[in-house]
Each structure stands twice: as C-alpha cells, then as structure tokens.
Amino acid sequence: MSSRFKIEAIDVKNALQNYIWMLIDTQQQTAICIDPTEADLVEDYCINHQLKLEEIWLTHWHKDHIGGVPDLIAKHEIPVYGPREELSKIPFISNPLQHDDNFSYHGLKIDIIAVPGHTLGHIVYFIDELDSVFCGDTLFAMGCGRLFEGTAEQMYHSLNRLAALPPRTKVYCTHEYTLSNAQFALHVEPDNLALQDRATWIKQQREHGEITLPSTIELELQTNPFLRVESAEEFAKIRTLKDNF
C-alpha cells in the first residue's frame, strides 16, 4: 500500500459487529468513511485524528451501513457515492455508481464492481493501487452475506467476480463475523489444514478483543467454503446450511 494512504477501522461495538472503514490520506490529513453506521463515531474519529472528512462511500442500503449519513452530510457539504440501483432507498446519494464505473480520489483510481445477492444493487470499491477492496456484506472472512434480495446464482457470480481480483487484494468487509464463520467453515471442510490454522489464529485474536480483518483474496480462496464451490447449486446448498447452522 502506498505509504501516503492508510485504512483504519472504527469498531461500532453494536450487536451486528459493524466496522466503519476510514481511508485516510496522511499527507492531506483528509478521510473518506465507508458505510458509516453512526455519525458520532466518525465525527469523534476525525476530531481525535485531526482529519477533514471529504467523502462518504456506500456499498448498499441496509440501515447499519447508511445510518450515520444524514447527520454527516448535514454537518459537512461532501459527496455521497453509492449504488445507482438503490437510489430509491438511499435518496441522499449524490454520485450514483454502477458496474464498471470508476472515479478518482487524490490520484487513486477506484473501480466499481456490481455484486448483487445480499441486496440487488450492492457494489464494492476496488483500489488496485492499494491492493484493497471495500466489499460491504458480499464477501466476509470465510463467509458471505445472506441472500436478502438476490438469488444464489447471483451471489455465486458476484463472489466469482471478487475471487478473480489479484490474490494480494486485502478484503475490507463490514462485520466481525469471522469467528462464527470459521466454525461453520470447519464444519464444511474439517480436513482443510489452512482453515484449521486460520481458525486457531482467529480464536486467539478474538479472545484478546482484536480485529480479524482485513483478510485477503488468497486467504479466502484457501479457507472460505463459499469461494471453493464449483457451481451455483453447490453454493445454494452451503448457503442454506449456513442459514440453519
């Protein structure tokens, strides 16, 4: 990652175990927040780190991802990027985005990938220069989002789009679901040695209250059962298993 930029997590400490990701330009002392659950947490973070909030990026319309936006834009005149397909549910998007769009931020190119499944309009933000993808609730560490709106086939193809990113790409998802996802992954693949090692590390991290993210695409390909299936039918079976696990 370019030393000019860093990515930090704000732990919302809510029942859904959300993280708000902050993309920080350390030269300019500016920041972007991705999927701000609560405005006060972002405000406090920016004050404590002497940062100017410049943009908001949204992956999808669920309230735990957009809850802080109204208060933030009431205080700051800043653009809100988000999925064009979900404008009716996120009316405060000023810069609507769809698949294959791109825009720039302080010299970085941000590519938009559509990933329907969890919601129909879900998008992710891929920054090749930073080896990073902000993927909301589509791909989790050893898991994937529930199918609230889309089909298993849609989600299978969406995950394949993410799996095709460079292996070094860091995966910044929005929830600390890693421990429960590891338990399910071990249920599906009990003999996966890479998975066993990762599950041990995750258990230690969580026992000390430490974050388990970001993951990487390479690590997910080795240990995430939802990326290791070979058909939409196989994906659907495992997703149903997880929903009832």
C-alpha beads as a LAMMPS data file, in Angstrom:
LAMMPS data file: protein, C-alpha beads

245 atoms
244 bonds

1 atom types
1 bond types

-500.0 500.0 xlo xhi
-500.0 500.0 ylo yhi
-500.0 500.0 zlo zhi

Masses

1 110.0

Atoms # bond

1 1 1 0.000 0.000 0.000
2 1 1 1.208 3.495 -0.798
3 1 1 2.632 4.942 2.431
4 1 1 0.590 8.075 1.792
5 1 1 -2.670 6.252 2.447
6 1 1 -3.787 4.116 5.345
7 1 1 -7.005 2.287 6.173
8 1 1 -8.300 2.185 9.735
9 1 1 -11.353 0.611 11.352
10 1 1 -13.835 2.189 13.715
11 1 1 -15.414 -0.551 15.817
12 1 1 -19.096 0.352 16.194
13 1 1 -19.438 -2.136 19.093
14 1 1 -23.044 -2.886 18.170
15 1 1 -24.930 -6.187 18.119
16 1 1 -24.193 -6.601 14.403
17 1 1 -20.444 -6.124 14.995
18 1 1 -20.071 -3.423 12.326
19 1 1 -16.860 -1.717 11.344
20 1 1 -16.745 1.685 9.670
21 1 1 -13.658 1.826 7.435
22 1 1 -11.725 5.084 7.132
23 1 1 -9.495 5.651 4.103
24 1 1 -7.005 8.321 5.166
25 1 1 -4.669 10.494 3.100
26 1 1 -1.898 11.112 5.628
27 1 1 -0.347 13.914 3.538
28 1 1 -3.529 15.943 3.282
29 1 1 -4.997 14.832 6.642
30 1 1 -8.277 14.010 4.899
31 1 1 -10.523 10.971 5.118
32 1 1 -13.311 9.014 3.473
33 1 1 -15.697 6.932 5.528
34 1 1 -17.176 3.753 4.092
35 1 1 -20.617 2.605 5.287
36 1 1 -20.936 4.887 8.335
37 1 1 -23.250 3.196 10.834
38 1 1 -23.235 6.127 13.252
39 1 1 -22.271 9.748 12.581
40 1 1 -20.905 10.478 16.084
41 1 1 -18.252 7.772 15.792
42 1 1 -16.979 9.219 12.518
43 1 1 -17.042 12.774 13.884
44 1 1 -15.134 11.780 17.008
45 1 1 -12.567 9.817 14.991
46 1 1 -11.930 12.775 12.674
47 1 1 -11.608 15.200 15.598
48 1 1 -9.263 12.909 17.534
49 1 1 -7.041 12.311 14.487
50 1 1 -7.302 15.877 13.120
51 1 1 -8.841 14.738 9.841
52 1 1 -11.136 16.532 7.427
53 1 1 -13.952 14.278 6.198
54 1 1 -14.164 14.620 2.407
55 1 1 -16.394 11.841 1.050
56 1 1 -18.772 9.031 2.023
57 1 1 -18.853 5.722 0.115
58 1 1 -21.799 3.338 0.489
59 1 1 -21.995 -0.295 -0.611
60 1 1 -25.741 -0.928 -0.115
61 1 1 -28.876 0.428 1.517
62 1 1 -29.117 -1.501 4.818
63 1 1 -29.517 0.785 7.817
64 1 1 -26.381 -0.389 9.620
65 1 1 -24.415 0.855 6.567
66 1 1 -26.093 4.216 5.964
67 1 1 -27.428 5.215 9.397
68 1 1 -24.873 7.964 10.000
69 1 1 -25.103 9.617 6.585
70 1 1 -27.914 12.161 7.180
71 1 1 -26.168 13.708 10.196
72 1 1 -22.773 13.697 8.476
73 1 1 -23.999 15.490 5.359
74 1 1 -25.969 17.944 7.471
75 1 1 -22.673 18.999 9.038
76 1 1 -20.332 18.589 6.043
77 1 1 -21.014 19.527 2.432
78 1 1 -19.481 16.389 0.959
79 1 1 -20.372 13.961 -1.844
80 1 1 -22.026 10.620 -1.106
81 1 1 -21.104 7.814 -3.505
82 1 1 -23.368 4.771 -3.683
83 1 1 -25.199 2.255 -5.876
84 1 1 -27.325 3.701 -8.664
85 1 1 -29.625 0.672 -8.381
86 1 1 -30.537 1.662 -4.816
87 1 1 -31.193 5.391 -5.269
88 1 1 -34.824 4.902 -4.270
89 1 1 -33.667 3.520 -0.909
90 1 1 -30.702 5.893 -0.429
91 1 1 -32.023 9.244 -1.707
92 1 1 -29.036 11.199 -0.364
93 1 1 -26.585 9.617 -2.837
94 1 1 -25.117 12.499 -4.858
95 1 1 -22.803 10.383 -7.029
96 1 1 -24.594 7.218 -8.183
97 1 1 -22.395 4.363 -9.396
98 1 1 -22.867 1.167 -11.375
99 1 1 -20.770 -1.766 -12.591
100 1 1 -17.536 -0.801 -14.399
101 1 1 -17.749 2.844 -13.319
102 1 1 -14.628 4.406 -11.878
103 1 1 -13.677 7.674 -10.231
104 1 1 -10.576 9.086 -8.594
105 1 1 -9.631 10.268 -5.141
106 1 1 -6.326 12.108 -4.602
107 1 1 -4.744 10.269 -7.525
108 1 1 -6.177 6.851 -6.665
109 1 1 -8.407 5.111 -9.205
110 1 1 -11.467 3.481 -7.639
111 1 1 -13.194 0.778 -9.688
112 1 1 -16.803 -0.202 -9.067
113 1 1 -17.883 -3.834 -9.247
114 1 1 -21.555 -4.784 -9.020
115 1 1 -22.158 -7.730 -6.702
116 1 1 -25.910 -8.426 -6.438
117 1 1 -27.050 -11.073 -3.984
118 1 1 -27.164 -9.678 -0.454
119 1 1 -29.097 -6.767 -1.973
120 1 1 -29.853 -6.316 -5.655
121 1 1 -27.828 -3.118 -6.033
122 1 1 -24.816 -3.923 -3.846
123 1 1 -21.494 -2.564 -5.144
124 1 1 -17.887 -2.785 -3.982
125 1 1 -14.969 -0.350 -4.270
126 1 1 -11.713 -1.837 -5.612
127 1 1 -8.477 0.167 -5.413
128 1 1 -5.743 -1.703 -7.261
129 1 1 -3.008 0.719 -6.188
130 1 1 -3.795 -0.001 -2.526
131 1 1 -4.432 -3.741 -3.071
132 1 1 -7.789 -3.209 -1.371
133 1 1 -11.488 -3.884 -1.845
134 1 1 -14.261 -2.483 0.349
135 1 1 -16.855 -5.197 -0.063
136 1 1 -19.639 -4.398 2.405
137 1 1 -21.727 -7.501 3.100
138 1 1 -20.950 -9.540 -0.026
139 1 1 -17.708 -11.298 0.912
140 1 1 -16.847 -11.887 4.560
141 1 1 -13.800 -13.534 6.080
142 1 1 -14.681 -17.216 5.483
143 1 1 -18.282 -16.288 4.703
144 1 1 -20.642 -14.270 2.546
145 1 1 -23.752 -12.182 3.049
146 1 1 -27.224 -13.625 3.417
147 1 1 -29.447 -13.614 0.348
148 1 1 -31.950 -10.958 1.390
149 1 1 -32.874 -9.859 -2.125
150 1 1 -30.867 -11.761 -4.729
151 1 1 -30.637 -15.382 -5.784
152 1 1 -27.994 -17.974 -5.048
153 1 1 -26.946 -17.808 -8.694
154 1 1 -26.472 -14.029 -8.497
155 1 1 -24.384 -14.290 -5.350
156 1 1 -22.321 -17.147 -6.791
157 1 1 -21.405 -14.982 -9.801
158 1 1 -20.787 -11.945 -7.591
159 1 1 -18.367 -13.904 -5.412
160 1 1 -16.610 -15.168 -8.529
161 1 1 -16.058 -11.554 -9.581
162 1 1 -14.335 -10.902 -6.268
163 1 1 -12.409 -14.169 -6.375
164 1 1 -10.915 -13.026 -9.704
165 1 1 -9.273 -9.979 -8.094
166 1 1 -5.496 -10.178 -7.538
167 1 1 -4.727 -12.680 -4.738
168 1 1 -2.892 -9.983 -2.739
169 1 1 -6.063 -7.844 -2.544
170 1 1 -6.999 -7.064 1.044
171 1 1 -10.652 -7.706 1.858
172 1 1 -12.276 -4.986 3.974
173 1 1 -15.719 -6.322 4.849
174 1 1 -18.034 -4.618 7.295
175 1 1 -18.675 -7.123 10.104
176 1 1 -16.634 -9.068 12.640
177 1 1 -18.318 -12.370 11.832
178 1 1 -15.033 -14.219 11.413
179 1 1 -15.160 -16.493 14.461
180 1 1 -18.638 -17.880 13.729
181 1 1 -17.757 -18.136 10.037
182 1 1 -14.654 -20.156 10.946
183 1 1 -16.750 -22.584 12.983
184 1 1 -19.078 -23.138 10.041
185 1 1 -16.207 -23.430 7.547
186 1 1 -14.634 -26.144 9.714
187 1 1 -17.981 -27.938 9.733
188 1 1 -17.952 -27.937 5.915
189 1 1 -14.224 -28.675 5.478
190 1 1 -12.924 -30.301 8.681
191 1 1 -9.755 -31.593 6.969
192 1 1 -8.656 -28.243 5.491
193 1 1 -5.290 -27.592 7.186
194 1 1 -5.114 -23.934 6.147
195 1 1 -8.551 -23.463 7.629
196 1 1 -7.578 -25.177 10.882
197 1 1 -4.573 -22.864 11.259
198 1 1 -6.633 -19.791 10.480
199 1 1 -9.381 -20.767 12.921
200 1 1 -6.810 -21.125 15.708
201 1 1 -5.405 -17.651 14.982
202 1 1 -8.881 -16.114 14.857
203 1 1 -9.859 -17.628 18.191
204 1 1 -6.737 -16.098 19.763
205 1 1 -7.430 -12.697 18.179
206 1 1 -10.997 -12.581 19.432
207 1 1 -10.060 -13.771 22.926
208 1 1 -7.885 -10.637 23.124
209 1 1 -10.581 -8.422 21.590
210 1 1 -8.522 -7.898 18.425
211 1 1 -9.890 -7.334 14.920
212 1 1 -9.533 -10.223 12.434
213 1 1 -9.656 -8.039 9.308
214 1 1 -8.661 -7.388 6.624
215 1 1 -8.435 -10.783 5.006
216 1 1 -7.019 -11.324 1.505
217 1 1 -8.461 -12.876 -1.629
218 1 1 -5.702 -15.504 -1.492
219 1 1 -6.635 -16.486 2.061
220 1 1 -10.338 -16.611 1.191
221 1 1 -9.670 -18.895 -1.773
222 1 1 -7.909 -21.269 0.635
223 1 1 -10.388 -21.156 3.528
224 1 1 -13.782 -19.728 2.520
225 1 1 -16.255 -22.510 1.623
226 1 1 -18.355 -20.080 -0.411
227 1 1 -15.413 -19.340 -2.723
228 1 1 -14.441 -23.004 -3.001
229 1 1 -17.693 -24.268 -4.552
230 1 1 -17.817 -25.077 -8.257
231 1 1 -21.444 -24.323 -9.110
232 1 1 -24.360 -22.122 -8.125
233 1 1 -26.191 -25.269 -6.968
234 1 1 -23.358 -26.194 -4.611
235 1 1 -23.249 -22.611 -3.351
236 1 1 -27.010 -22.661 -2.655
237 1 1 -26.671 -25.847 -0.586
238 1 1 -23.900 -24.412 1.580
239 1 1 -25.713 -21.082 1.982
240 1 1 -28.826 -22.918 3.210
241 1 1 -26.648 -24.961 5.585
242 1 1 -25.118 -21.755 6.984
243 1 1 -28.529 -20.122 7.421
244 1 1 -29.516 -23.008 9.686
245 1 1 -26.153 -23.592 11.379

Bonds

1 1 1 2
2 1 2 3
3 1 3 4
4 1 4 5
5 1 5 6
6 1 6 7
7 1 7 8
8 1 8 9
9 1 9 10
10 1 10 11
11 1 11 12
12 1 12 13
13 1 13 14
14 1 14 15
15 1 15 16
16 1 16 17
17 1 17 18
18 1 18 19
19 1 19 20
20 1 20 21
21 1 21 22
22 1 22 23
23 1 23 24
24 1 24 25
25 1 25 26
26 1 26 27
27 1 27 28
28 1 28 29
29 1 29 30
30 1 30 31
31 1 31 32
32 1 32 33
33 1 33 34
34 1 34 35
35 1 35 36
36 1 36 37
37 1 37 38
38 1 38 39
39 1 39 40
40 1 40 41
41 1 41 42
42 1 42 43
43 1 43 44
44 1 44 45
45 1 45 46
46 1 46 47
47 1 47 48
48 1 48 49
49 1 49 50
50 1 50 51
51 1 51 52
52 1 52 53
53 1 53 54
54 1 54 55
55 1 55 56
56 1 56 57
57 1 57 58
58 1 58 59
59 1 59 60
60 1 60 61
61 1 61 62
62 1 62 63
63 1 63 64
64 1 64 65
65 1 65 66
66 1 66 67
67 1 67 68
68 1 68 69
69 1 69 70
70 1 70 71
71 1 71 72
72 1 72 73
73 1 73 74
74 1 74 75
75 1 75 76
76 1 76 77
77 1 77 78
78 1 78 79
79 1 79 80
80 1 80 81
81 1 81 82
82 1 82 83
83 1 83 84
84 1 84 85
85 1 85 86
86 1 86 87
87 1 87 88
88 1 88 89
89 1 89 90
90 1 90 91
91 1 91 92
92 1 92 93
93 1 93 94
94 1 94 95
95 1 95 96
96 1 96 97
97 1 97 98
98 1 98 99
99 1 99 100
100 1 100 101
101 1 101 102
102 1 102 103
103 1 103 104
104 1 104 105
105 1 105 106
106 1 106 107
107 1 107 108
108 1 108 109
109 1 109 110
110 1 110 111
111 1 111 112
112 1 112 113
113 1 113 114
114 1 114 115
115 1 115 116
116 1 116 117
117 1 117 118
118 1 118 119
119 1 119 120
120 1 120 121
121 1 121 122
122 1 122 123
123 1 123 124
124 1 124 125
125 1 125 126
126 1 126 127
127 1 127 128
128 1 128 129
129 1 129 130
130 1 130 131
131 1 131 132
132 1 132 133
133 1 133 134
134 1 134 135
135 1 135 136
136 1 136 137
137 1 137 138
138 1 138 139
139 1 139 140
140 1 140 141
141 1 141 142
142 1 142 143
143 1 143 144
144 1 144 145
145 1 145 146
146 1 146 147
147 1 147 148
148 1 148 149
149 1 149 150
150 1 150 151
151 1 151 152
152 1 152 153
153 1 153 154
154 1 154 155
155 1 155 156
156 1 156 157
157 1 157 158
158 1 158 159
159 1 159 160
160 1 160 161
161 1 161 162
162 1 162 163
163 1 163 164
164 1 164 165
165 1 165 166
166 1 166 167
167 1 167 168
168 1 168 169
169 1 169 170
170 1 170 171
171 1 171 172
172 1 172 173
173 1 173 174
174 1 174 175
175 1 175 176
176 1 176 177
177 1 177 178
178 1 178 179
179 1 179 180
180 1 180 181
181 1 181 182
182 1 182 183
183 1 183 184
184 1 184 185
185 1 185 186
186 1 186 187
187 1 187 188
188 1 188 189
189 1 189 190
190 1 190 191
191 1 191 192
192 1 192 193
193 1 193 194
194 1 194 195
195 1 195 196
196 1 196 197
197 1 197 198
198 1 198 199
199 1 199 200
200 1 200 201
201 1 201 202
202 1 202 203
203 1 203 204
204 1 204 205
205 1 205 206
206 1 206 207
207 1 207 208
208 1 208 209
209 1 209 210
210 1 210 211
211 1 211 212
212 1 212 213
213 1 213 214
214 1 214 215
215 1 215 216
216 1 216 217
217 1 217 218
218 1 218 219
219 1 219 220
220 1 220 221
221 1 221 222
222 1 222 223
223 1 223 224
224 1 224 225
225 1 225 226
226 1 226 227
227 1 227 228
228 1 228 229
229 1 229 230
230 1 230 231
231 1 231 232
232 1 232 233
233 1 233 234
234 1 234 235
235 1 235 236
236 1 236 237
237 1 237 238
238 1 238 239
239 1 239 240
240 1 240 241
241 1 241 242
242 1 242 243
243 1 243 244
244 1 244 245
